[in-house]
Amino acid sequence: MTQGNGTRDGGQPADVSALRPGGHAVVVGGGLAGVTTALALADAGVRVTLLEGRPRLGGLAFSFQRGDLTVDNGQHVYLRCCTAYRWFLDRIGGAALAPVQSRLDVPVLDPDRPEGRRLGRLRRDALPVPLHLGRSLATYPHLSLAERARVGRAALALKGLDLADPTLDTQDFGSWLTAHGQSARAIEALWDLVGVATLNAVAGDASLALAAMVFKTGLLSDPGAADIGWARVPLGELHDRLARRALDSAGVRTEVRTRVTSLCVNENGGWSVQVPGETLEADTVVLAVPQREAHDLLPDGALDAPENLLGIGTAPILNIHVIYDRKVLATPFLTALGTPVQWVFDRTEASGLKEGQYLALSQSTAQHEIDEPVAALRERYLPELERLLPRTRGAEVKDFFVTRERTATFAPAPGVGRLRPGARTKAPGLYLAGAWTATGWPATMESAVRSGVGAAAAALGALGRSRGLLPDFFEFFEEAA
Ligand SMILES: Cc1cc2nc3c(=O)[nH]c(=O)nc-3n(C[C@H](O)[C@H](O)[C@H](O)COP(=O)(O)OP(=O)(O)OC[C@H]3O[C@@H](n4cnc5c(N)ncnc54)[C@H](O)[C@@H]3O)c2cc1C
């Protein structure tokens, strides 16, 4: 097994974790859910080993090198209402590197209006909910006056939905929007603009429960809830390097390139965790791996309906990376209508590019393009960028490449809610974490972190230990776990 960077910061003895009461916990999977679980357990005084199959931490949110360029596998953003992910950033000492904009401001460009190119903005004011969006909606140029009024009425109806109502998950968001007077244009120019990026599905394919969760929490809870945050450094700096430093300081033994192959109950009633060349004994195991891997590792009887995990579908996200020889986009990001281009982000600074500008196009719901050759994508997207960003017209494209994440998120389809298990299994000492578990959130960093704290809280409860430093906003996990 590759020994991870197990050096302990702060002059602690290397075997300090062995002295801790509460037994030994093994966390499988070093994505955000697993890192969170490991930190939360270690913070509560449990001895923890974190096992990750890949050479780095961060799971689906990572960076890699392409020559001098540091590239994120996919643009990641979060909202101010993502209290768990923000706690995580704080916990690893990364909050200042991924700040939230001071006030929601999203430029929305439609290049094809009869009167010419039209730039609208989704902004908020410093007014109470729902007035904070009133001015922005009233002046949003991509909808007619009647459509804007109907959007306001639908938003109020959405606000009235009870997220605890199980029937919401049986309906699709698109049908609900149509039934509440939303035109196809309103769905495209407003609801899907937000929904596709946060749910990775168009409204017609999304569970009303998950959509209501996103819109109620993001747009209708607190005036600042939807302010957007994103990393000004590569994701790997946060989710790998700083996460690793925090784990080391907390006394977690972290092993990368260490894939768990099986899991079984040992003769003491604890767990034997098998990795190539070694068996780890543990009192507590948290599987923080994707749903299919969790299904394959779960022992018989651990869940009533383990096949549900295989019923949770996945959805792809494609990122298109374009390096221009000059600055072509003046804002940090932009979204657009009437074009295949969804969200465009300026990645220049974070990537370390010295000259020109690096744009990343984040393309959710990419089912139809995820396997397309780079040449075909180039032929489609460069002209689109010329249409959207006039300054690209005389610019030279220095590099063009794509990153494909075929299983970027779980598919937020109607009915998915009943397939998502909570943190507890029927096997004592065995827990589940991952963005796909029953957090109530779509597949996001927020969901991953929430699931990790939920699993840690459930494990600590069973060990009869206090929740340590786990913050209050996780209270609902006491019930969910
Ligand atoms: C391109 C892209 C864009 C995204 N955009 C956003 C966004 O803007 N905002 C947002 O909030 N979210 C976004 N997401 C979603 C977000 O990245 C994920 O929801 C989150 O990172 C999932 O974390 P996780 O820990 O639950 O799972 P994962 O990240 O999948 O982690 C699971 C880990 O388990 C490891 N593993 C699997 N099997 C084993 C084994 N047998 N032994 C040991 N280790 C194992 C894997 O290697 C992996 O590291 C995006 C995702 C992608 C791919």
The ligand as an ORCA input file, in Angstrom:
! r2SCAN-3c Opt
* xyz 0 1
  C     -17.772     18.353    -14.544
  C     -18.485     18.491    -13.238
  C     -19.031     19.707    -12.882
  C     -19.683     19.848    -11.655
  N     -20.142     21.076    -11.295
  C     -20.575     21.253    -10.033
  C     -20.866     22.558     -9.574
  O     -20.733     23.553    -10.288
  N     -21.287     22.698     -8.292
  C     -21.425     21.633     -7.444
  O     -21.770     21.831     -6.275
  N     -21.184     20.371     -7.872
  C     -20.755     20.161     -9.132
  N     -20.457     18.904     -9.567
  C     -20.796     17.755     -8.700
  C     -19.773     17.535     -7.589
  O     -18.462     17.518     -8.109
  C     -20.048     16.184     -6.936
  O     -21.406     16.094     -6.548
  C     -19.214     15.924     -5.704
  O     -17.873     16.258     -5.908
  C     -19.345     14.428     -5.348
  O     -18.536     14.123     -4.235
  P     -18.602     12.686     -3.570
  O     -17.561     12.657     -2.530
  O     -19.993     12.383     -3.188
  O     -18.254     11.626     -4.721
  P     -16.966     11.446     -5.627
  O     -16.384     12.767     -5.943
  O     -17.401     10.565     -6.758
  O     -15.931     10.663     -4.696
  C     -15.920      9.266     -4.566
  C     -14.479      8.826     -4.434
  O     -14.445      7.428     -4.147
  C     -13.323      6.871     -4.800
  N     -13.549      5.436     -4.889
  C     -14.477      4.770     -5.618
  N     -14.406      3.445     -5.390
  C     -13.406      3.269     -4.497
  C     -12.851      2.124     -3.862
  N     -13.318      0.894     -4.108
  N     -11.813      2.286     -2.992
  C     -11.323      3.531     -2.717
  N     -11.819      4.657     -3.307
  C     -12.853      4.518     -4.174
  C     -13.299      7.585     -6.138
  O     -12.022      7.495     -6.745
  C     -13.661      9.012     -5.708
  O     -12.526      9.782     -5.417
  C     -19.834     18.723    -10.794
  C     -19.300     17.490    -11.166
  C     -18.619     17.379    -12.354
  C     -18.009     16.051    -12.704
*
